[in-house]
Amino acid sequence: MGQVNQALTSYGAVSVYGPQIFELLGFSTRNAEFLTLGNYISHFLMVTFAWLSIDVVGHHKLMIWGSIGLASCLASSQSSADASGIPALAVEVPGSAILFIATAIFGRP
């Protein structure tokens, strides 16, 4: 059950449904695809950074800071999801930033 939960809520969901997530934020189809590509690249770079730094920093420290970062992103996304009657750009930019940050943090082990 843990693996199913991870597949539906982790980077796997973002990698499969990235364009739809960005479209829900208000971006056009083409921009959503470009943002998803940027998200892939960001994730790859952070995985590479984590791979190179895991022996130096330590696995447990990376896990603790990653958990704190992901919890912060989740809390931020919940508070911004309740906004209504505001300009589209005010939803697109913070929503995209939170998604990029969460994906980058998830790239750490």
Biopython code that builds the backbone (N, CA, C, O; Angstrom):
import numpy as np
from Bio.PDB.StructureBuilder import StructureBuilder

atoms = [
    (1, "MET", "N", (0.822, -1.194, 0.000)),
    (1, "MET", "CA", (0.000, 0.000, 0.000)),
    (1, "MET", "C", (0.868, 1.260, 0.000)),
    (1, "MET", "O", (0.512, 2.276, -0.598)),
    (2, "GLY", "N", (2.011, 1.174, 0.682)),
    (2, "GLY", "CA", (2.928, 2.317, 0.696)),
    (2, "GLY", "C", (3.449, 2.637, -0.685)),
    (2, "GLY", "O", (3.610, 3.807, -1.031)),
    (3, "GLN", "N", (3.715, 1.612, -1.481)),
    (3, "GLN", "CA", (4.203, 1.842, -2.837)),
    (3, "GLN", "C", (3.122, 2.457, -3.720)),
    (3, "GLN", "O", (3.425, 3.297, -4.567)),
    (4, "VAL", "N", (1.885, 2.057, -3.538)),
    (4, "VAL", "CA", (0.776, 2.655, -4.293)),
    (4, "VAL", "C", (0.633, 4.122, -3.916)),
    (4, "VAL", "O", (0.456, 4.976, -4.785)),
    (5, "ASN", "N", (0.710, 4.416, -2.621)),
    (5, "ASN", "CA", (0.615, 5.795, -2.161)),
    (5, "ASN", "C", (1.748, 6.640, -2.739)),
    (5, "ASN", "O", (1.526, 7.769, -3.176)),
    (6, "GLN", "N", (2.968, 6.087, -2.740)),
    (6, "GLN", "CA", (4.095, 6.835, -3.280)),
    (6, "GLN", "C", (3.932, 7.072, -4.776)),
    (6, "GLN", "O", (4.263, 8.150, -5.269)),
    (7, "ALA", "N", (3.429, 6.085, -5.502)),
    (7, "ALA", "CA", (3.254, 6.232, -6.946)),
    (7, "ALA", "C", (2.220, 7.296, -7.280)),
    (7, "ALA", "O", (2.346, 7.986, -8.292)),
    (8, "LEU", "N", (1.210, 7.434, -6.451)),
    (8, "LEU", "CA", (0.140, 8.389, -6.735)),
    (8, "LEU", "C", (0.417, 9.790, -6.223)),
    (8, "LEU", "O", (-0.206, 10.746, -6.685)),
    (9, "THR", "N", (1.339, 9.935, -5.277)),
    (9, "THR", "CA", (1.547, 11.248, -4.675)),
    (9, "THR", "C", (2.954, 11.786, -4.836)),
    (9, "THR", "O", (3.208, 12.927, -4.451)),
    (10, "SER", "N", (3.858, 11.037, -5.375)),
    (10, "SER", "CA", (5.246, 11.473, -5.435)),
    (10, "SER", "C", (5.588, 11.990, -6.826)),
    (10, "SER", "O", (4.714, 12.399, -7.590)),
    (11, "TYR", "N", (6.865, 11.962, -7.132)),
    (11, "TYR", "CA", (7.317, 12.457, -8.416)),
    (11, "TYR", "C", (6.746, 11.651, -9.573)),
    (11, "TYR", "O", (6.629, 12.170, -10.683)),
    (12, "GLY", "N", (6.391, 10.401, -9.338)),
    (12, "GLY", "CA", (5.776, 9.601, -10.396)),
    (12, "GLY", "C", (4.507, 10.243, -10.925)),
    (12, "GLY", "O", (4.262, 10.247, -12.132)),
    (13, "ALA", "N", (3.703, 10.785, -10.028)),
    (13, "ALA", "CA", (2.476, 11.470, -10.442)),
    (13, "ALA", "C", (2.798, 12.745, -11.205)),
    (13, "ALA", "O", (2.129, 13.066, -12.187)),
    (14, "VAL", "N", (3.816, 13.473, -10.765)),
    (14, "VAL", "CA", (4.195, 14.712, -11.444)),
    (14, "VAL", "C", (4.765, 14.409, -12.818)),
    (14, "VAL", "O", (4.509, 15.145, -13.771)),
    (15, "SER", "N", (5.535, 13.332, -12.931)),
    (15, "SER", "CA", (6.131, 13.021, -14.228)),
    (15, "SER", "C", (5.084, 12.560, -15.237)),
    (15, "SER", "O", (5.224, 12.812, -16.433)),
    (16, "VAL", "N", (4.042, 11.889, -14.765)),
    (16, "VAL", "CA", (2.993, 11.417, -15.679)),
    (16, "VAL", "C", (1.970, 12.513, -15.972)),
    (16, "VAL", "O", (1.577, 12.706, -17.122)),
    (17, "TYR", "N", (1.542, 13.224, -14.941)),
    (17, "TYR", "CA", (0.471, 14.198, -15.080)),
    (17, "TYR", "C", (0.959, 15.643, -15.032)),
    (17, "TYR", "O", (0.162, 16.552, -14.798)),
    (18, "GLY", "N", (2.257, 15.871, -15.251)),
    (18, "GLY", "CA", (2.821, 17.215, -15.198)),
    (18, "GLY", "C", (2.094, 18.230, -16.063)),
    (18, "GLY", "O", (1.719, 19.290, -15.563)),
    (19, "PRO", "N", (1.882, 17.944, -17.348)),
    (19, "PRO", "CA", (1.177, 18.926, -18.184)),
    (19, "PRO", "C", (-0.228, 19.243, -17.675)),
    (19, "PRO", "O", (-0.656, 20.397, -17.712)),
    (20, "GLN", "N", (-0.939, 18.231, -17.203)),
    (20, "GLN", "CA", (-2.288, 18.478, -16.692)),
    (20, "GLN", "C", (-2.248, 19.308, -15.407)),
    (20, "GLN", "O", (-3.119, 20.148, -15.182)),
    (21, "ILE", "N", (-1.241, 19.075, -14.568)),
    (21, "ILE", "CA", (-1.122, 19.851, -13.332)),
    (21, "ILE", "C", (-0.882, 21.322, -13.665)),
    (21, "ILE", "O", (-1.509, 22.209, -13.085)),
    (22, "PHE", "N", (0.032, 21.573, -14.607)),
    (22, "PHE", "CA", (0.305, 22.959, -14.975)),
    (22, "PHE", "C", (-0.880, 23.595, -15.690)),
    (22, "PHE", "O", (-1.101, 24.799, -15.556)),
    (23, "GLU", "N", (-1.644, 22.816, -16.445)),
    (23, "GLU", "CA", (-2.860, 23.354, -17.070)),
    (23, "GLU", "C", (-3.897, 23.706, -16.010)),
    (23, "GLU", "O", (-4.611, 24.699, -16.149)),
    (24, "LEU", "N", (-3.984, 22.906, -14.958)),
    (24, "LEU", "CA", (-4.906, 23.234, -13.862)),
    (24, "LEU", "C", (-4.508, 24.524, -13.153)),
    (24, "LEU", "O", (-5.354, 25.223, -12.596)),
    (25, "LEU", "N", (-3.213, 24.832, -13.179)),
    (25, "LEU", "CA", (-2.749, 26.096, -12.598)),
    (25, "LEU", "C", (-3.100, 27.282, -13.483)),
    (25, "LEU", "O", (-3.062, 28.426, -13.029)),
    (26, "GLY", "N", (-3.445, 27.018, -14.762)),
    (26, "GLY", "CA", (-3.873, 28.099, -15.644)),
    (26, "GLY", "C", (-3.004, 28.317, -16.862)),
    (26, "GLY", "O", (-3.260, 29.238, -17.638)),
    (27, "PHE", "N", (-1.976, 27.492, -17.056)),
    (27, "PHE", "CA", (-1.101, 27.660, -18.212)),
    (27, "PHE", "C", (-1.715, 27.033, -19.456)),
    (27, "PHE", "O", (-2.528, 26.113, -19.369)),
    (28, "SER", "N", (-1.315, 27.545, -20.609)),
    (28, "SER", "CA", (-1.755, 26.952, -21.874)),
    (28, "SER", "C", (-1.084, 25.587, -22.037)),
    (28, "SER", "O", (-0.139, 25.265, -21.317)),
    (29, "THR", "N", (-1.570, 24.797, -22.974)),
    (29, "THR", "CA", (-1.032, 23.453, -23.180)),
    (29, "THR", "C", (0.450, 23.492, -23.524)),
    (29, "THR", "O", (1.233, 22.717, -22.973)),
    (30, "ARG", "N", (0.838, 24.375, -24.418)),
    (30, "ARG", "CA", (2.241, 24.463, -24.824)),
    (30, "ARG", "C", (3.141, 24.889, -23.653)),
    (30, "ARG", "O", (4.196, 24.294, -23.433)),
    (31, "ASN", "N", (2.727, 25.909, -22.913)),
    (31, "ASN", "CA", (3.517, 26.351, -21.764)),
    (31, "ASN", "C", (3.575, 25.276, -20.686)),
    (31, "ASN", "O", (4.601, 25.115, -20.026)),
    (32, "ALA", "N", (2.475, 24.535, -20.501)),
    (32, "ALA", "CA", (2.459, 23.452, -19.517)),
    (32, "ALA", "C", (3.459, 22.364, -19.894)),
    (32, "ALA", "O", (4.113, 21.793, -19.021)),
    (33, "GLU", "N", (3.579, 22.075, -21.178)),
    (33, "GLU", "CA", (4.553, 21.069, -21.617)),
    (33, "GLU", "C", (5.986, 21.556, -21.421)),
    (33, "GLU", "O", (6.857, 20.777, -21.034)),
    (34, "PHE", "N", (6.236, 22.836, -21.683)),
    (34, "PHE", "CA", (7.576, 23.383, -21.454)),
    (34, "PHE", "C", (7.922, 23.389, -19.960)),
    (34, "PHE", "O", (9.050, 23.078, -19.579)),
    (35, "LEU", "N", (6.960, 23.741, -19.134)),
    (35, "LEU", "CA", (7.198, 23.729, -17.692)),
    (35, "LEU", "C", (7.452, 22.312, -17.182)),
    (35, "LEU", "O", (8.278, 22.112, -16.291)),
    (36, "THR", "N", (6.753, 21.338, -17.736)),
    (36, "THR", "CA", (6.991, 19.946, -17.359)),
    (36, "THR", "C", (8.397, 19.517, -17.755)),
    (36, "THR", "O", (9.067, 18.815, -16.997)),
    (37, "LEU", "N", (8.844, 19.926, -18.923)),
    (37, "LEU", "CA", (10.216, 19.631, -19.352)),
    (37, "LEU", "C", (11.227, 20.269, -18.398)),
    (37, "LEU", "O", (12.212, 19.636, -18.020)),
    (38, "GLY", "N", (10.984, 21.516, -18.011)),
    (38, "GLY", "CA", (11.855, 22.179, -17.047)),
    (38, "GLY", "C", (11.854, 21.460, -15.709)),
    (38, "GLY", "O", (12.880, 21.390, -15.033)),
    (39, "ASN", "N", (10.702, 20.928, -15.329)),
    (39, "ASN", "CA", (10.604, 20.177, -14.087)),
    (39, "ASN", "C", (11.417, 18.885, -14.167)),
    (39, "ASN", "O", (12.062, 18.501, -13.192)),
    (40, "TYR", "N", (11.392, 18.210, -15.322)),
    (40, "TYR", "CA", (12.208, 17.008, -15.520)),
    (40, "TYR", "C", (13.690, 17.337, -15.357)),
    (40, "TYR", "O", (14.423, 16.617, -14.679)),
    (41, "ILE", "N", (14.114, 18.414, -15.975)),
    (41, "ILE", "CA", (15.526, 18.805, -15.923)),
    (41, "ILE", "C", (15.924, 19.161, -14.491)),
    (41, "ILE", "O", (16.990, 18.760, -14.024)),
    (42, "SER", "N", (15.074, 19.908, -13.797)),
    (42, "SER", "CA", (15.344, 20.268, -12.404)),
    (42, "SER", "C", (15.461, 19.010, -11.543)),
    (42, "SER", "O", (16.359, 18.905, -10.708)),
    (43, "HIS", "N", (14.563, 18.074, -11.746)),
    (43, "HIS", "CA", (14.599, 16.825, -10.976)),
    (43, "HIS", "C", (15.893, 16.058, -11.257)),
    (43, "HIS", "O", (16.525, 15.554, -10.328)),
    (44, "PHE", "N", (16.285, 15.965, -12.508)),
    (44, "PHE", "CA", (17.522, 15.266, -12.874)),
    (44, "PHE", "C", (18.732, 15.910, -12.209)),
    (44, "PHE", "O", (19.603, 15.209, -11.694)),
    (45, "LEU", "N", (18.794, 17.231, -12.215)),
    (45, "LEU", "CA", (19.926, 17.926, -11.599)),
    (45, "LEU", "C", (19.970, 17.697, -10.088)),
    (45, "LEU", "O", (21.046, 17.513, -9.519)),
    (46, "MET", "N", (18.813, 17.707, -9.442)),
    (46, "MET", "CA", (18.793, 17.494, -7.993)),
    (46, "MET", "C", (19.118, 16.051, -7.627)),
    (46, "MET", "O", (19.746, 15.804, -6.598)),
    (47, "VAL", "N", (18.699, 15.094, -8.456)),
    (47, "VAL", "CA", (19.076, 13.699, -8.208)),
    (47, "VAL", "C", (20.588, 13.550, -8.329)),
    (47, "VAL", "O", (21.214, 12.856, -7.527)),
    (48, "THR", "N", (21.171, 14.198, -9.329)),
    (48, "THR", "CA", (22.629, 14.157, -9.502)),
    (48, "THR", "C", (23.329, 14.799, -8.313)),
    (48, "THR", "O", (24.320, 14.266, -7.814)),
    (49, "PHE", "N", (22.818, 15.945, -7.854)),
    (49, "PHE", "CA", (23.395, 16.617, -6.688)),
    (49, "PHE", "C", (23.308, 15.720, -5.457)),
    (49, "PHE", "O", (24.274, 15.612, -4.702)),
    (50, "ALA", "N", (22.163, 15.078, -5.249)),
    (50, "ALA", "CA", (21.994, 14.203, -4.093)),
    (50, "ALA", "C", (22.932, 13.005, -4.181)),
    (50, "ALA", "O", (23.521, 12.595, -3.181)),
    (51, "TRP", "N", (23.065, 12.457, -5.357)),
    (51, "TRP", "CA", (23.944, 11.305, -5.563)),
    (51, "TRP", "C", (25.390, 11.659, -5.223)),
    (51, "TRP", "O", (26.119, 10.846, -4.655)),
    (52, "LEU", "N", (25.792, 12.864, -5.571)),
    (52, "LEU", "CA", (27.160, 13.289, -5.299)),
    (52, "LEU", "C", (27.368, 13.707, -3.837)),
    (52, "LEU", "O", (28.488, 13.633, -3.330)),
    (53, "SER", "N", (26.317, 14.139, -3.165)),
    (53, "SER", "CA", (26.483, 14.672, -1.812)),
    (53, "SER", "C", (26.063, 13.719, -0.706)),
    (53, "SER", "O", (26.251, 14.038, 0.468)),
    (54, "ILE", "N", (25.511, 12.579, -1.029)),
    (54, "ILE", "CA", (24.977, 11.703, 0.017)),
    (54, "ILE", "C", (26.070, 11.177, 0.944)),
    (54, "ILE", "O", (25.835, 11.025, 2.143)),
    (55, "ASP", "N", (27.248, 10.899, 0.416)),
    (55, "ASP", "CA", (28.338, 10.414, 1.273)),
    (55, "ASP", "C", (28.934, 11.525, 2.120)),
    (55, "ASP", "O", (29.424, 11.274, 3.221)),
    (56, "VAL", "N", (28.897, 12.746, 1.617)),
    (56, "VAL", "CA", (29.470, 13.878, 2.347)),
    (56, "VAL", "C", (28.539, 14.332, 3.465)),
    (56, "VAL", "O", (28.972, 14.507, 4.604)),
    (57, "VAL", "N", (27.265, 14.524, 3.145)),
    (57, "VAL", "CA", (26.295, 15.066, 4.097)),
    (57, "VAL", "C", (25.724, 13.965, 4.994)),
    (57, "VAL", "O", (25.561, 14.157, 6.199)),
    (58, "GLY", "N", (25.431, 12.846, 4.411)),
    (58, "GLY", "CA", (24.817, 11.751, 5.155)),
    (58, "GLY", "C", (23.364, 11.560, 4.775)),
    (58, "GLY", "O", (22.620, 12.514, 4.548)),
    (59, "HIS", "N", (22.989, 10.303, 4.714)),
    (59, "HIS", "CA", (21.642, 9.948, 4.268)),
    (59, "HIS", "C", (20.572, 10.473, 5.230)),
    (59, "HIS", "O", (19.546, 10.992, 4.791)),
    (60, "HIS", "N", (20.804, 10.341, 6.519)),
    (60, "HIS", "CA", (19.776, 10.733, 7.491)),
    (60, "HIS", "C", (19.515, 12.239, 7.474)),
    (60, "HIS", "O", (18.363, 12.663, 7.564)),
    (61, "LYS", "N", (20.536, 13.028, 7.364)),
    (61, "LYS", "CA", (20.341, 14.481, 7.311)),
    (61, "LYS", "C", (19.558, 14.879, 6.060)),
    (61, "LYS", "O", (18.674, 15.734, 6.125)),
    (62, "LEU", "N", (19.883, 14.261, 4.924)),
    (62, "LEU", "CA", (19.152, 14.566, 3.699)),
    (62, "LEU", "C", (17.684, 14.164, 3.828)),
    (62, "LEU", "O", (16.802, 14.881, 3.354)),
    (63, "MET", "N", (17.419, 13.030, 4.461)),
    (63, "MET", "CA", (16.035, 12.581, 4.637)),
    (63, "MET", "C", (15.251, 13.519, 5.555)),
    (63, "MET", "O", (14.095, 13.840, 5.277)),
    (64, "ILE", "N", (15.871, 13.949, 6.631)),
    (64, "ILE", "CA", (15.178, 14.837, 7.567)),
    (64, "ILE", "C", (14.876, 16.176, 6.907)),
    (64, "ILE", "O", (13.743, 16.655, 6.967)),
    (65, "TRP", "N", (15.880, 16.783, 6.277)),
    (65, "TRP", "CA", (15.651, 18.080, 5.620)),
    (65, "TRP", "C", (14.692, 17.956, 4.447)),
    (65, "TRP", "O", (13.910, 18.869, 4.185)),
    (66, "GLY", "N", (14.747, 16.831, 3.740)),
    (66, "GLY", "CA", (13.796, 16.611, 2.657)),
    (66, "GLY", "C", (12.374, 16.499, 3.156)),
    (66, "GLY", "O", (11.452, 17.023, 2.530)),
    (67, "SER", "N", (12.182, 15.815, 4.286)),
    (67, "SER", "CA", (10.845, 15.685, 4.871)),
    (67, "SER", "C", (10.304, 17.042, 5.312)),
    (67, "SER", "O", (9.130, 17.352, 5.107)),
    (68, "ILE", "N", (11.162, 17.832, 5.910)),
    (68, "ILE", "CA", (10.742, 19.181, 6.332)),
    (68, "ILE", "C", (10.381, 20.031, 5.111)),
    (68, "ILE", "O", (9.383, 20.752, 5.126)),
    (69, "GLY", "N", (11.189, 19.945, 4.064)),
    (69, "GLY", "CA", (10.924, 20.716, 2.844)),
    (69, "GLY", "C", (9.632, 20.299, 2.163)),
    (69, "GLY", "O", (8.856, 21.151, 1.732)),
    (70, "LEU", "N", (9.392, 18.988, 2.061)),
    (70, "LEU", "CA", (8.164, 18.517, 1.424)),
    (70, "LEU", "C", (6.935, 18.881, 2.254)),
    (70, "LEU", "O", (5.899, 19.245, 1.698)),
    (71, "ALA", "N", (7.042, 18.788, 3.559)),
    (71, "ALA", "CA", (5.917, 19.183, 4.418)),
    (71, "ALA", "C", (5.620, 20.670, 4.261)),
    (71, "ALA", "O", (4.459, 21.076, 4.253)),
    (72, "SER", "N", (6.667, 21.479, 4.135)),
    (72, "SER", "CA", (6.469, 22.921, 3.929)),
    (72, "SER", "C", (5.798, 23.201, 2.592)),
    (72, "SER", "O", (4.917, 24.056, 2.505)),
    (73, "CYS", "N", (6.208, 22.490, 1.556)),
    (73, "CYS", "CA", (5.585, 22.671, 0.239)),
    (73, "CYS", "C", (4.117, 22.268, 0.273)),
    (73, "CYS", "O", (3.269, 22.942, -0.311)),
    (74, "LEU", "N", (3.821, 21.166, 0.958)),
    (74, "LEU", "CA", (2.433, 20.723, 1.054)),
    (74, "LEU", "C", (1.591, 21.744, 1.808)),
    (74, "LEU", "O", (0.474, 22.054, 1.395)),
    (75, "ALA", "N", (2.117, 22.266, 2.904)),
    (75, "ALA", "CA", (1.387, 23.278, 3.665)),
    (75, "ALA", "C", (1.185, 24.547, 2.836)),
    (75, "ALA", "O", (0.120, 25.161, 2.900)),
    (76, "SER", "N", (2.188, 24.944, 2.065)),
    (76, "SER", "CA", (2.080, 26.135, 1.217)),
    (76, "SER", "C", (1.052, 25.937, 0.121)),
    (76, "SER", "O", (0.287, 26.851, -0.185)),
    (77, "SER", "N", (1.026, 24.754, -0.472)),
    (77, "SER", "CA", (0.093, 24.520, -1.568)),
    (77, "SER", "C", (-1.343, 24.489, -1.060)),
    (77, "SER", "O", (-2.254, 24.908, -1.774)),
    (78, "GLN", "N", (-1.561, 24.007, 0.146)),
    (78, "GLN", "CA", (-2.912, 23.975, 0.691)),
    (78, "GLN", "C", (-3.430, 25.373, 0.992)),
    (78, "GLN", "O", (-4.609, 25.657, 0.781)),
    (79, "SER", "N", (-2.567, 26.241, 1.477)),
    (79, "SER", "CA", (-3.027, 27.591, 1.800)),
    (79, "SER", "C", (-3.278, 28.414, 0.547)),
    (79, "SER", "O", (-4.152, 29.281, 0.548)),
    (80, "SER", "N", (-2.520, 28.159, -0.534)),
    (80, "SER", "CA", (-2.734, 28.917, -1.763)),
    (80, "SER", "C", (-3.873, 28.354, -2.593)),
    (80, "SER", "O", (-4.370, 29.035, -3.489)),
    (81, "ALA", "N", (-4.300, 27.123, -2.316)),
    (81, "ALA", "CA", (-5.386, 26.521, -3.086)),
    (81, "ALA", "C", (-6.739, 27.114, -2.722)),
    (81, "ALA", "O", (-7.690, 26.986, -3.493)),
    (82, "ASP", "N", (-6.848, 27.751, -1.579)),
    (82, "ASP", "CA", (-8.128, 28.281, -1.138)),
    (82, "ASP", "C", (-8.419, 29.675, -1.683)),
    (82, "ASP", "O", (-9.486, 30.230, -1.422)),
    (83, "ALA", "N", (-7.492, 30.241, -2.430)),
    (83, "ALA", "CA", (-7.670, 31.604, -2.943)),
    (83, "ALA", "C", (-8.625, 31.594, -4.131)),
    (83, "ALA", "O", (-8.520, 30.748, -5.019)),
    (84, "SER", "N", (-9.549, 32.536, -4.137)),
    (84, "SER", "CA", (-10.460, 32.669, -5.270)),
    (84, "SER", "C", (-10.646, 34.148, -5.570)),
    (84, "SER", "O", (-10.527, 34.997, -4.686)),
    (85, "GLY", "N", (-10.941, 34.442, -6.831)),
    (85, "GLY", "CA", (-11.166, 35.813, -7.232)),
    (85, "GLY", "C", (-9.889, 36.629, -7.356)),
    (85, "GLY", "O", (-9.923, 37.855, -7.249)),
    (86, "ILE", "N", (-8.779, 35.967, -7.577)),
    (86, "ILE", "CA", (-7.504, 36.670, -7.745)),
    (86, "ILE", "C", (-6.986, 36.431, -9.156)),
    (86, "ILE", "O", (-7.414, 35.473, -9.801)),
    (87, "PRO", "N", (-6.088, 37.260, -9.655)),
    (87, "PRO", "CA", (-5.585, 37.090, -11.020)),
    (87, "PRO", "C", (-4.904, 35.733, -11.229)),
    (87, "PRO", "O", (-4.351, 35.144, -10.300)),
    (88, "ALA", "N", (-4.960, 35.261, -12.468)),
    (88, "ALA", "CA", (-4.394, 33.944, -12.789)),
    (88, "ALA", "C", (-2.903, 33.871, -12.496)),
    (88, "ALA", "O", (-2.412, 32.841, -12.033)),
    (89, "LEU", "N", (-2.182, 34.948, -12.760)),
    (89, "LEU", "CA", (-0.737, 34.951, -12.535)),
    (89, "LEU", "C", (-0.398, 34.769, -11.054)),
    (89, "LEU", "O", (0.644, 34.209, -10.715)),
    (90, "ALA", "N", (-1.267, 35.237, -10.191)),
    (90, "ALA", "CA", (-1.045, 35.093, -8.754)),
    (90, "ALA", "C", (-1.205, 33.647, -8.287)),
    (90, "ALA", "O", (-0.789, 33.306, -7.180)),
    (91, "VAL", "N", (-1.801, 32.798, -9.117)),
    (91, "VAL", "CA", (-1.919, 31.370, -8.820)),
    (91, "VAL", "C", (-0.847, 30.590, -9.564)),
    (91, "VAL", "O", (-0.270, 29.649, -9.019)),
    (92, "GLU", "N", (-0.575, 30.979, -10.815)),
    (92, "GLU", "CA", (0.372, 30.237, -11.648)),
    (92, "GLU", "C", (1.792, 30.261, -11.091)),
    (92, "GLU", "O", (2.447, 29.222, -11.008)),
    (93, "VAL", "N", (2.260, 31.428, -10.715)),
    (93, "VAL", "CA", (3.660, 31.565, -10.282)),
    (93, "VAL", "C", (3.916, 30.837, -8.958)),
    (93, "VAL", "O", (4.839, 30.024, -8.900)),
    (94, "PRO", "N", (3.148, 31.089, -7.897)),
    (94, "PRO", "CA", (3.430, 30.354, -6.656)),
    (94, "PRO", "C", (3.196, 28.850, -6.793)),
    (94, "PRO", "O", (3.946, 28.048, -6.236)),
    (95, "GLY", "N", (2.151, 28.469, -7.538)),
    (95, "GLY", "CA", (1.877, 27.045, -7.733)),
    (95, "GLY", "C", (3.012, 26.341, -8.457)),
    (95, "GLY", "O", (3.401, 25.234, -8.084)),
    (96, "SER", "N", (3.542, 26.981, -9.490)),
    (96, "SER", "CA", (4.670, 26.406, -10.222)),
    (96, "SER", "C", (5.916, 26.357, -9.356)),
    (96, "SER", "O", (6.646, 25.365, -9.373)),
    (97, "ALA", "N", (6.165, 27.412, -8.603)),
    (97, "ALA", "CA", (7.352, 27.444, -7.737)),
    (97, "ALA", "C", (7.283, 26.334, -6.693)),
    (97, "ALA", "O", (8.278, 25.654, -6.439)),
    (98, "ILE", "N", (6.117, 26.150, -6.093)),
    (98, "ILE", "CA", (5.963, 25.093, -5.094)),
    (98, "ILE", "C", (6.181, 23.729, -5.729)),
    (98, "ILE", "O", (6.820, 22.865, -5.128)),
    (99, "LEU", "N", (5.663, 23.520, -6.930)),
    (99, "LEU", "CA", (5.829, 22.233, -7.606)),
    (99, "LEU", "C", (7.288, 21.984, -7.965)),
    (99, "LEU", "O", (7.782, 20.868, -7.801)),
    (100, "PHE", "N", (7.984, 23.010, -8.452)),
    (100, "PHE", "CA", (9.396, 22.863, -8.776)),
    (100, "PHE", "C", (10.223, 22.577, -7.521)),
    (100, "PHE", "O", (11.114, 21.728, -7.541)),
    (101, "ILE", "N", (9.928, 23.283, -6.440)),
    (101, "ILE", "CA", (10.673, 23.084, -5.189)),
    (101, "ILE", "C", (10.420, 21.681, -4.638)),
    (101, "ILE", "O", (11.356, 20.997, -4.222)),
    (102, "ALA", "N", (9.162, 21.255, -4.636)),
    (102, "ALA", "CA", (8.841, 19.920, -4.131)),
    (102, "ALA", "C", (9.502, 18.829, -4.975)),
    (102, "ALA", "O", (9.996, 17.837, -4.439)),
    (103, "THR", "N", (9.508, 19.016, -6.287)),
    (103, "THR", "CA", (10.140, 18.041, -7.161)),
    (103, "THR", "C", (11.645, 18.013, -6.943)),
    (103, "THR", "O", (12.256, 16.944, -6.951)),
    (104, "ALA", "N", (12.244, 19.176, -6.750)),
    (104, "ALA", "CA", (13.684, 19.242, -6.491)),
    (104, "ALA", "C", (14.022, 18.576, -5.161)),
    (104, "ALA", "O", (15.017, 17.858, -5.063)),
    (105, "ILE", "N", (13.212, 18.806, -4.150)),
    (105, "ILE", "CA", (13.444, 18.175, -2.849)),
    (105, "ILE", "C", (13.253, 16.672, -2.955)),
    (105, "ILE", "O", (13.996, 15.908, -2.338)),
    (106, "PHE", "N", (12.280, 16.247, -3.718)),
    (106, "PHE", "CA", (12.025, 14.811, -3.859)),
    (106, "PHE", "C", (13.191, 14.132, -4.564)),
    (106, "PHE", "O", (13.389, 12.928, -4.404)),
    (107, "GLY", "N", (13.961, 14.883, -5.338)),
    (107, "GLY", "CA", (15.135, 14.329, -6.003)),
    (107, "GLY", "C", (16.233, 13.942, -5.052)),
    (107, "GLY", "O", (17.152, 13.208, -5.416)),
    (108, "ARG", "N", (16.144, 14.430, -3.841)),
    (108, "ARG", "CA", (17.126, 14.038, -2.822)),
    (108, "ARG", "C", (16.671, 12.717, -2.229)),
    (108, "ARG", "O", (15.469, 12.474, -2.122)),
    (109, "PRO", "N", (17.590, 11.873, -1.848)),
    (109, "PRO", "CA", (17.209, 10.535, -1.316)),
    (109, "PRO", "C", (16.501, 10.621, 0.020)),
    (109, "PRO", "O", (16.124, 9.595, 0.587)),
]
sb = StructureBuilder()
sb.init_structure("model")
sb.init_model(0)
sb.init_chain("A")
sb.init_seg("    ")
for serial, (resi, resn, name, xyz) in enumerate(atoms, 1):
    if name == "N":
        sb.init_residue(resn, " ", resi, " ")
    sb.init_atom(name, np.array(xyz, "f"), 0.0, 1.0, " ", f" {name:<3s}", serial, name[0])
structure = sb.get_structure()
